[in-house]
Amino acid sequence: MTERNALLFAAVTSLTWGLTGVFVRLLPTIPPLTITAGRLVIALLAVLPILLLNRDSQHSVMSALRYPVSYVLALLLAGYYFLATAAFQMAPVAEVALLLSTPPLFVLAIRRIRGEHSSRAEIGGALLAVSGIAMILAPRISFAGDPSSKHFFGDIIAICAAALTAIYAYTYRVLAENGRSPESTGVSLLTFAIGGVGLALAAALRSAPSGLSNLNGNAVLVLLGLGVLSTAVPSLGFAIASRRLPAIITAMISLFIPLFSGLFAFLILGERLSIMFLVGCALVLWGVAMIIRNNRTRTSD
């Protein structure tokens, strides 16, 4: 595969992940547990034939199955999908997508807790990102129980989802440095299988309504889009791009997702962005980009 084709996969990954929030918001009132279960099961059914027909992918899957840590990583990703889905239901799409792009900030915090040194550029990037997040969250903070509290809670859930992704990324990096990391495609398949089946069972055992009765023909198509276009396709696209492109380029994929999410939310859902959000968005993306750039440069030295 040429670098040009790999860049195309990277672009498709950003575009399709950027549609996630729109798909979630277009669905009728359905619990996030049910949506996430359906999303992961559909993704599993979409990628399974592709992976089974490719010999290299078969090896990746079998290798991942033999690593106990693969199951831990899969649970972290499944938790991320569940929290991200819940956040998209409660807060504006562009806002949630932006907060979901902050894992490098949490990775930096984990490194500091473990006693690892951080450069001035990383600390400066962290301060910029935190300032941007504060600007976004400040108007939502309310202790009076007004309607904005749901919006604020959705933002907090999105931050928790980003933290799960950071734990996943940090754990995977440590494993890779020690030559014990499982293949990412195998972990993705495990995520779809364990997360999809596990969350489906949890949804079935809940006493609360699953919301499946609200699914009509259009809603089924939206759920299929969420599972195939915004879960299976970007997962495979990111795996391909990661193997073919420099790490700094694949890391930047996450920075384009909020931009596409905001554009799609504006065009499809009619969401409008405030000046406070735009300034905060610029600070967050600038800070995260500084952390990524410095970290990748140091790694390559």
Secondary structure, 3 states (H helix, E strand, C coil): CCHHHHHHHHHHHHHHHHCHHHHHHHCCCCCHHHHHHHHHHHHHHHHHHHHHHCHHHHHHHHHHHCCHHHHHHHHHHHHHHHHHHHHHHHCCHHHHHHHHCCHHHHHHHHHHHCCCCCCHHHHHHHHHHHHHHHHHHHHHCCCCCCCHHHHHHHHHHHHHHHHHHHHHHHHHHHHHHCCCCCCHHHHHHHHHHHHHHHHHHHHHHCCCCCCHHHCCHHHHHHHHHHHHHHHHHHHHHHHHHHHHCCHHHHHCHHHHHHHHHHHHHHHHHCCCCCHHHHHHHHHHHHHHHHHHHHHHHHHHC
